[in-house]
Amino acid sequence: MDEDLKELDAMLRKIDAKVKRNAGYKLIKIIKKTLPTSAFIIFGIVLFLLIVIAVGAMLNSLKFFKIDDKVEDTCCEETSEFLSPKKISIYQEIENNSYTEYKDGEENVTEYLDGEETNQYTNEIDINVDMAKEHRLHWQLLAAIDLLSGLGGDPKDNTVEKLSKEITPSFKYTEYSETITSEQYIEVEVERQIPRTNKTVIDTVQKLQKTVIKRPQFVIKSVSSALFDVDYEYEKIKITDEFGNTRECYTIINVNKKVNNRLENFINNRKFKGRLTTKNILEIYDMGVEFPESSDFANYMLEYMALNTNISVAIRNYNGEGNYSVTEDNKTYRVPIRFEREKSNNNKVYISSFFGERYLTIAGVTKKNFHRGLDFAVPSGTPIVAAADGEIVRSDYSKSYGNVIEIKHNDTYSTVYAHNARLLAKVGDKVKKGDIISLSGNTGVSTGPHLHFEIKQNGNPIDPFDMLNLKVIN
């Protein structure tokens, strides 16, 4: 047994001697003796390799940001990126500078007491230019064009800013004079001598005080905006209120609005290098309404698309929101609006003005008039339908009603549809209840996009509300 152990020990010693002569063993031995220093060196080598790998990846990725001159037109096809705050600020400033809301002026005031002039003076005032803001160059239009053209992603590019002058509104004004007269009785103290005495008494008496104010009235004669050429006609009127005060001024009697080609020329400018065409009009609208405070822009663009016969309008039915509910009552006349969900029992409409006497403000002039129908507040371009079966007896333009259609239903009743953007039915056409006859708009003397609807009985307007399938939302 002892001899076997001795042989085994001798064999292990020989193996150990061979291992010690191996280079790897020697390296391990060195590392063991100098472990702290070796660990630092190994860590440094690993870190260096990681840095080399990272830098290589970065250099390799840089090629994706290099713009090749040969593919410049396609490198910016992505239009979903947002504009820089600086660009938006520039476009908002362009909008603010695109119209004049006030002009400097002065008013002359003359005061009378019982018919005798007692005082006269002049005031420096700011005179409001009515309707000017309506025609401003909307910043959302510029922002949408910038993005869709593929230039919006470059904060240094100012192509749209420079070209915006081509669609900045051009105004022509007319200056009239308006006169405001007010009267009231005031108490005045007067001295009175008592006959045959030296006594003087003070009496309080009522005298008629009259104030006459004359001031300029600046109105727009015509304007060429980014989308429309508009001419205004005025007439002089006298308005008397319930207290006997009067105002003599000029008010709008006709608005002649036509689509121009300024926006189309702007889009086709060679500096956009064919990035945009008139086929992108709907996309410009869809993108523009995504920006803040875009309701006015939306109405303006919808009216443009509805009036422009060169644009194939994708009819957008009304979404069925409002302050009055459309019922399923089987009445002779239906609400004359095409809804997105025609068969829904939850459709609603906004009624902005009712049948009867009202006060109406147009271009800064408020006057009392009799409203002959109902006003449905719907966006321009909303499909308008026949309220009942009948025949088109009128399809033309009226100064006050704009583009108007009238349908004769029988010998007693007819219906009127006014302020349309586009008329889709002509005189003599036979229509069924629910057939599309026009697209709503803002033509004629109108305060905003809506449909004016009338029901006539023997030629006289009657209140349409009770004859329609409507009820108040509680």
C-alpha positions as CSV (number, residue, x, y, z in Angstrom):
1,M,0.0,0.0,0.0
2,D,2.8,2.4,1.0
3,E,4.6,1.7,-2.3
4,D,1.5,2.5,-4.3
5,L,1.1,5.8,-2.5
6,K,4.7,6.7,-3.2
7,E,4.3,6.0,-6.9
8,L,1.1,8.1,-7.0
9,D,2.9,11.0,-5.3
10,A,5.8,10.8,-7.7
11,M,3.4,10.9,-10.7
12,L,1.5,14.0,-9.3
13,R,4.8,15.9,-8.9
14,K,5.8,15.3,-12.5
15,I,2.3,16.6,-13.6
16,D,2.7,19.7,-11.4
17,A,6.1,20.4,-12.9
18,K,4.8,20.3,-16.5
19,V,1.9,22.6,-15.6
20,K,4.2,25.1,-14.0
21,R,6.2,25.3,-17.2
22,N,3.0,26.2,-19.2
23,A,2.6,29.9,-20.2
24,G,-1.0,30.0,-19.1
25,Y,-0.1,28.9,-15.7
26,K,2.6,31.6,-15.5
27,L,0.1,34.3,-16.6
28,I,-2.4,33.2,-13.9
29,K,0.3,33.3,-11.4
30,I,1.3,36.8,-12.4
31,I,-2.4,37.9,-12.2
32,K,-2.7,36.5,-8.8
33,K,0.3,38.5,-7.6
34,T,-0.8,41.7,-9.2
35,L,-4.6,41.4,-9.1
36,P,-5.5,45.1,-8.5
37,T,-3.3,46.3,-11.3
38,S,-4.5,43.6,-13.7
39,A,-8.2,44.2,-13.0
40,F,-7.7,48.0,-13.8
41,I,-6.0,47.1,-17.1
42,I,-8.7,44.6,-18.1
43,F,-11.4,47.1,-17.3
44,G,-9.7,49.7,-19.4
45,I,-9.4,47.4,-22.4
46,V,-13.1,46.4,-22.1
47,L,-14.2,50.1,-21.9
48,F,-12.1,51.0,-24.9
49,L,-13.7,48.2,-27.0
50,L,-17.2,49.4,-25.9
51,I,-16.4,53.0,-27.0
52,V,-15.2,51.8,-30.3
53,I,-18.4,49.8,-30.9
54,A,-20.6,52.8,-29.9
55,V,-18.8,55.3,-32.1
56,G,-18.9,52.9,-35.0
57,A,-22.7,52.6,-34.6
58,M,-23.1,56.4,-34.5
59,L,-21.0,56.9,-37.6
60,N,-23.0,54.2,-39.4
61,S,-26.3,55.9,-38.5
62,L,-25.3,59.3,-39.7
63,K,-25.9,58.3,-43.3
64,F,-29.7,58.4,-42.6
65,F,-29.6,62.1,-41.9
66,K,-27.7,63.0,-45.0
67,I,-29.9,64.7,-47.6
68,D,-29.0,63.6,-51.1
69,D,-29.6,66.4,-53.6
70,K,-31.0,63.9,-56.0
71,V,-33.8,62.9,-53.6
72,E,-34.6,66.3,-52.1
73,D,-38.2,66.2,-53.2
74,T,-38.9,62.9,-51.5
75,C,-36.9,63.2,-48.3
76,C,-39.6,65.3,-46.5
77,E,-42.7,63.2,-47.4
78,E,-43.5,62.8,-43.7
79,T,-45.9,65.7,-42.8
80,S,-46.9,64.7,-39.3
81,E,-44.1,66.5,-37.6
82,F,-45.0,69.6,-35.6
83,L,-44.0,73.2,-36.4
84,S,-41.6,75.0,-34.1
85,P,-43.2,77.5,-31.7
86,K,-41.2,80.2,-33.5
87,K,-42.9,79.5,-36.9
88,I,-46.3,79.4,-35.3
89,S,-45.6,82.8,-33.6
90,I,-44.5,84.2,-37.0
91,Y,-47.7,83.0,-38.7
92,Q,-49.9,84.4,-35.9
93,E,-48.2,87.8,-36.3
94,I,-48.9,87.7,-40.1
95,E,-52.6,87.0,-39.3
96,N,-52.8,89.9,-36.9
97,N,-51.2,92.3,-39.4
98,S,-53.4,91.1,-42.3
99,Y,-56.3,93.4,-41.4
100,T,-57.1,96.7,-39.7
101,E,-59.8,96.5,-37.0
102,Y,-59.7,100.1,-36.0
103,K,-59.0,103.5,-37.6
104,D,-58.2,106.8,-35.9
105,G,-60.9,109.4,-36.1
106,E,-62.8,112.1,-34.3
107,E,-66.4,112.8,-33.4
108,N,-68.1,116.1,-33.1
109,V,-70.5,116.5,-30.2
110,T,-73.1,119.3,-30.1
111,E,-75.4,119.8,-27.1
112,Y,-78.7,121.7,-27.1
113,L,-81.0,122.8,-24.3
114,D,-84.5,123.6,-25.3
115,G,-83.3,124.1,-28.9
116,E,-80.5,126.4,-28.1
117,E,-76.9,125.3,-28.6
118,T,-75.0,125.2,-25.3
119,N,-71.8,123.3,-26.0
120,Q,-69.7,121.9,-28.7
121,Y,-66.5,119.8,-28.6
122,T,-64.5,117.1,-30.4
123,N,-63.3,113.7,-29.2
124,E,-60.5,111.6,-30.6
125,I,-61.8,108.0,-31.0
126,D,-61.0,104.6,-32.4
127,I,-63.5,103.7,-35.1
128,N,-64.2,100.0,-35.6
129,V,-63.9,98.7,-39.2
130,D,-66.7,96.2,-39.2
131,M,-66.3,92.9,-41.1
132,A,-62.5,93.3,-41.6
133,K,-61.5,90.5,-39.2
134,E,-63.7,88.1,-41.1
135,H,-61.3,88.3,-44.1
136,R,-58.0,88.0,-42.3
137,L,-55.3,85.6,-43.4
138,H,-55.6,82.7,-40.9
139,W,-52.4,81.5,-39.5
140,Q,-53.7,77.9,-39.5
141,L,-53.8,78.1,-43.3
142,L,-50.1,79.0,-43.5
143,A,-49.1,76.4,-40.9
144,A,-51.0,73.6,-42.8
145,I,-49.5,74.5,-46.1
146,D,-46.0,74.6,-44.5
147,L,-46.4,71.1,-43.1
148,L,-48.0,69.6,-46.2
149,S,-45.4,71.0,-48.4
150,G,-42.7,69.1,-46.4
151,L,-41.0,72.4,-45.4
152,G,-42.4,72.6,-41.9
153,G,-39.8,70.4,-40.3
154,D,-37.0,72.8,-41.1
155,P,-37.1,75.6,-38.6
156,K,-34.8,77.7,-40.8
157,D,-37.0,77.5,-43.9
158,N,-39.2,80.7,-44.4
159,T,-40.7,79.9,-47.8
160,V,-44.3,80.2,-46.6
161,E,-43.6,83.3,-44.6
162,K,-42.1,85.1,-47.6
163,L,-44.8,84.0,-50.0
164,S,-47.6,84.9,-47.6
165,K,-47.7,88.4,-49.1
166,E,-49.3,86.8,-52.2
167,I,-52.5,85.9,-50.3
168,T,-52.6,88.8,-47.8
169,P,-56.0,90.5,-48.0
170,S,-56.3,93.7,-49.9
171,F,-59.0,96.1,-48.7
172,K,-60.8,99.1,-50.2
173,Y,-62.7,101.3,-47.8
174,T,-65.5,103.9,-48.0
175,E,-66.0,106.6,-45.4
176,Y,-69.5,107.6,-44.6
177,S,-70.9,109.8,-41.8
178,E,-73.2,108.6,-39.1
179,T,-75.3,110.7,-36.8
180,I,-76.5,109.7,-33.4
181,T,-79.1,111.8,-31.7
182,S,-80.3,111.4,-28.1
183,E,-82.8,113.4,-26.1
184,Q,-83.7,113.5,-22.5
185,Y,-85.4,115.8,-20.0
186,I,-83.2,117.1,-17.3
187,E,-83.8,119.2,-14.2
188,V,-82.3,122.7,-14.4
189,E,-82.2,125.3,-11.7
190,V,-83.2,128.8,-12.9
191,E,-83.5,132.1,-11.1
192,R,-86.8,133.9,-11.0
193,Q,-87.5,137.5,-9.8
194,I,-90.6,137.9,-7.7
195,P,-92.6,140.9,-9.1
196,R,-92.7,144.1,-7.1
197,T,-90.0,142.7,-4.7
198,N,-86.3,142.5,-4.7
199,K,-86.5,138.8,-3.9
200,T,-84.9,136.2,-6.2
201,V,-86.0,132.6,-6.0
202,I,-84.5,129.5,-7.6
203,D,-86.9,127.2,-9.4
204,T,-86.2,123.6,-10.6
205,V,-87.7,123.1,-14.1
206,Q,-87.4,120.4,-16.7
207,K,-85.8,121.2,-20.0
208,L,-85.1,119.0,-23.1
209,Q,-81.4,118.2,-23.5
210,K,-80.4,117.1,-27.0
211,T,-77.1,115.6,-27.9
212,V,-76.0,115.2,-31.5
213,I,-72.9,113.1,-32.3
214,K,-71.4,113.0,-35.8
215,R,-68.6,110.6,-36.5
216,P,-67.1,108.8,-39.5
217,Q,-68.2,105.4,-40.4
218,F,-65.5,103.3,-42.1
219,V,-66.9,100.4,-44.1
220,I,-65.3,97.9,-46.5
221,K,-66.2,98.6,-50.1
222,S,-64.4,95.5,-51.4
223,V,-61.8,93.0,-50.3
224,S,-59.7,90.4,-52.1
225,S,-58.8,87.8,-49.4
226,A,-56.8,84.6,-49.7
227,L,-60.1,82.8,-50.8
228,F,-62.7,85.3,-51.9
229,D,-63.3,88.5,-53.8
230,V,-66.1,90.3,-52.0
231,D,-68.1,93.5,-52.9
232,Y,-70.4,95.2,-50.4
233,E,-73.4,97.4,-51.1
234,Y,-74.8,99.8,-48.5
235,E,-77.8,102.0,-48.0
236,K,-78.5,104.8,-45.5
237,I,-81.1,104.0,-42.8
238,K,-82.5,105.6,-39.7
239,I,-83.0,103.6,-36.6
240,T,-85.2,104.8,-33.7
241,D,-85.1,103.0,-30.4
242,E,-87.9,102.8,-27.8
243,F,-86.7,106.0,-26.1
244,G,-86.9,108.1,-29.2
245,N,-83.1,108.2,-29.8
246,T,-82.1,107.9,-33.4
247,R,-79.1,106.7,-35.4
248,E,-78.6,107.5,-39.1
249,C,-76.0,105.3,-40.6
250,Y,-75.2,102.9,-43.5
251,T,-75.9,99.2,-43.4
252,I,-75.2,96.3,-45.8
253,I,-77.9,95.4,-48.3
254,N,-75.9,93.1,-50.5
255,V,-72.8,91.0,-50.3
256,N,-71.4,89.7,-53.6
257,K,-68.9,87.0,-52.8
258,K,-67.0,85.0,-55.4
259,V,-64.2,82.5,-55.1
260,N,-60.9,83.8,-56.4
261,N,-57.7,81.9,-57.5
262,R,-55.2,83.4,-55.1
263,L,-54.9,80.3,-53.0
264,E,-54.5,78.1,-56.0
265,N,-51.8,80.3,-57.5
266,F,-50.1,80.3,-54.1
267,I,-50.1,76.5,-53.9
268,N,-48.8,76.2,-57.4
269,N,-45.9,78.5,-56.8
270,R,-42.7,77.0,-58.3
271,K,-40.9,77.5,-54.9
272,F,-42.9,74.7,-53.5
273,K,-41.4,72.5,-56.3
274,G,-44.7,70.7,-57.1
275,R,-45.1,69.6,-53.5
276,L,-48.7,70.8,-53.4
277,T,-51.6,71.0,-55.9
278,T,-55.2,72.1,-55.7
279,K,-56.0,68.4,-55.0
280,N,-54.5,69.0,-51.5
281,I,-57.2,71.6,-50.5
282,L,-59.1,69.1,-48.4
283,E,-55.9,68.0,-46.7
284,I,-55.1,71.6,-45.9
285,Y,-58.4,71.9,-44.3
286,D,-58.1,68.7,-42.3
287,M,-54.7,69.6,-41.1
288,G,-55.5,73.2,-40.3
289,V,-58.4,72.4,-38.1
290,E,-56.1,70.3,-35.9
291,F,-54.4,73.6,-34.7
292,P,-55.7,75.5,-31.7
293,E,-58.5,78.2,-32.1
294,S,-59.3,77.0,-35.6
295,S,-63.1,77.3,-35.7
296,D,-63.1,80.5,-37.8
297,F,-60.6,79.0,-40.1
298,A,-62.7,75.9,-40.5
299,N,-65.8,77.9,-41.4
300,Y,-63.9,80.0,-43.9
301,M,-62.4,76.9,-45.6
302,L,-65.7,75.0,-45.6
303,E,-67.4,77.9,-47.3
304,Y,-64.6,78.1,-49.9
305,M,-64.8,74.5,-50.7
306,A,-68.6,74.6,-51.0
307,L,-68.6,77.7,-53.2
308,N,-65.7,76.6,-55.4
309,T,-67.2,74.6,-58.3
310,N,-63.7,73.5,-59.3
311,I,-63.4,71.4,-56.2
312,S,-65.2,68.1,-55.9
313,V,-66.7,68.3,-52.4
314,A,-66.7,65.2,-50.3
315,I,-70.2,65.7,-48.8
316,R,-70.0,65.7,-45.0
317,N,-73.3,65.1,-43.4
318,Y,-74.2,66.9,-40.2
319,N,-73.0,65.2,-37.0
320,G,-76.3,65.5,-35.3
321,E,-75.4,67.8,-32.3
322,G,-77.4,70.7,-31.1
323,N,-79.9,72.2,-28.6
324,Y,-83.0,70.7,-30.2
325,S,-83.8,67.0,-30.7
326,V,-85.0,65.6,-34.0
327,T,-88.0,63.3,-33.3
328,E,-89.3,60.3,-35.2
329,D,-92.7,61.9,-35.6
330,N,-94.1,61.2,-39.0
331,K,-94.9,64.9,-39.8
332,T,-95.4,66.3,-43.3
333,Y,-92.1,68.3,-43.1
334,R,-88.8,67.0,-41.9
335,V,-85.7,68.9,-40.6
336,P,-84.1,70.0,-43.9
337,I,-80.6,68.7,-43.0
338,R,-78.9,65.5,-44.0
339,F,-77.4,63.7,-40.9
340,E,-74.5,61.3,-40.6
341,R,-76.9,58.8,-39.1
342,E,-80.2,59.5,-40.8
343,K,-82.0,56.6,-39.0
344,S,-80.7,57.5,-35.6
345,N,-83.2,58.6,-32.9
346,N,-80.6,60.8,-31.2
347,N,-80.0,63.5,-33.9
348,K,-80.0,67.1,-32.7
349,V,-79.7,70.5,-34.4
350,Y,-78.7,74.0,-33.3
351,I,-81.4,76.7,-33.8
352,S,-79.7,80.1,-33.7
353,S,-82.7,82.3,-34.4
354,F,-86.5,81.8,-34.3
355,F,-89.6,83.0,-36.1
356,G,-90.8,86.5,-35.1
357,E,-89.4,89.9,-34.1
358,R,-85.7,90.1,-33.2
359,Y,-82.8,92.4,-33.0
360,L,-80.2,91.7,-35.6
361,T,-76.6,93.1,-35.7
362,I,-74.9,93.3,-39.1
363,A,-71.6,95.1,-39.7
364,G,-72.0,96.9,-36.3
365,V,-75.6,98.1,-37.0
366,T,-78.3,96.7,-34.8
367,K,-81.9,97.0,-35.9
368,K,-85.2,95.4,-35.1
369,N,-86.7,93.2,-37.8
370,F,-89.1,90.4,-38.4
371,H,-87.5,87.0,-38.9
372,R,-89.5,85.0,-41.4
373,G,-88.2,81.5,-40.4
374,L,-85.8,79.4,-38.4
375,D,-82.0,79.6,-38.6
376,F,-80.1,76.3,-38.3
377,A,-76.5,76.8,-37.4
378,V,-74.6,74.3,-39.6
379,P,-71.1,74.5,-41.1
380,S,-70.8,75.6,-44.8
381,G,-71.1,72.6,-47.1
382,T,-73.7,70.7,-45.0
383,P,-76.1,68.9,-47.3
384,I,-79.6,70.5,-47.3
385,V,-82.5,68.3,-48.2
386,A,-86.1,68.9,-49.3
387,A,-88.4,69.1,-46.3
388,A,-91.2,67.4,-48.3
389,D,-92.0,66.2,-51.8
390,G,-92.4,69.0,-54.3
391,E,-91.1,70.9,-57.3
392,I,-88.3,73.5,-57.5
393,V,-89.9,76.9,-58.4
394,R,-86.9,79.0,-57.5
395,S,-83.1,78.4,-57.7
396,D,-81.2,81.7,-58.0
397,Y,-79.4,84.5,-56.1
398,S,-81.1,87.1,-53.9
399,K,-79.4,90.2,-52.4
400,S,-80.6,89.4,-48.9
401,Y,-81.0,85.6,-49.1
402,G,-77.9,84.8,-51.2
403,N,-78.2,81.5,-53.0
404,V,-81.8,80.5,-52.4
405,I,-84.1,77.6,-53.3
406,E,-87.9,77.5,-53.0
407,I,-90.0,74.3,-53.3
408,K,-93.7,74.3,-54.0
409,H,-95.4,71.3,-52.2
410,N,-99.0,72.0,-53.1
411,D,-101.3,74.9,-53.8
412,T,-101.1,76.0,-50.2
413,Y,-97.6,75.4,-48.9
414,S,-94.0,76.0,-50.1
415,T,-90.6,76.0,-48.3
416,V,-87.6,78.3,-48.7
417,Y,-83.9,77.5,-48.1
418,A,-81.5,80.5,-48.0
419,H,-77.8,81.5,-47.7
420,N,-76.6,78.4,-49.5
421,A,-73.1,78.1,-50.9
422,R,-74.0,75.8,-53.8
423,L,-77.4,75.1,-55.5
424,L,-77.8,71.5,-56.6
425,A,-81.3,71.6,-58.0
426,K,-82.8,73.8,-60.8
427,V,-86.2,75.1,-61.5
428,G,-88.6,72.4,-62.7
429,D,-86.9,69.6,-60.8
430,K,-89.1,67.2,-59.0
431,V,-87.8,66.3,-55.6
432,K,-88.7,63.8,-52.9
433,K,-88.6,64.4,-49.1
434,G,-84.9,64.0,-48.1
435,D,-83.4,64.6,-51.5
436,I,-80.2,66.8,-51.4
437,I,-81.0,70.2,-53.0
438,S,-78.1,72.4,-51.9
439,L,-75.0,72.8,-49.7
440,S,-75.4,75.3,-46.9
441,G,-73.2,78.4,-46.8
442,N,-73.0,82.1,-45.8
443,T,-74.1,84.0,-48.9
444,G,-76.2,87.1,-49.0
445,V,-76.7,89.3,-46.0
446,S,-75.7,86.8,-43.3
447,T,-74.0,86.9,-39.9
448,G,-72.3,83.4,-40.3
449,P,-72.7,80.0,-41.8
450,H,-76.3,78.7,-41.4
451,L,-79.4,77.6,-43.2
452,H,-82.4,80.0,-43.1
453,F,-85.6,77.9,-43.5
454,E,-89.1,79.1,-44.1
455,I,-92.5,77.6,-44.5
456,K,-95.1,79.7,-46.5
457,Q,-98.8,79.3,-46.3
458,N,-100.5,81.0,-49.3
459,G,-97.3,83.0,-49.8
460,N,-97.1,84.2,-46.2
461,P,-94.4,83.0,-43.8
462,I,-95.6,81.0,-40.8
463,D,-93.7,79.6,-37.8
464,P,-92.0,76.4,-39.0
465,F,-91.1,75.0,-35.6
466,D,-94.4,73.2,-34.8
467,M,-94.6,71.8,-38.3
468,L,-91.2,70.1,-38.0
469,N,-90.2,67.0,-36.1
470,L,-88.5,68.9,-33.4
471,K,-88.6,69.2,-29.6
472,V,-86.8,71.1,-26.9
473,I,-84.0,69.2,-25.1
474,N,-84.8,69.3,-21.4
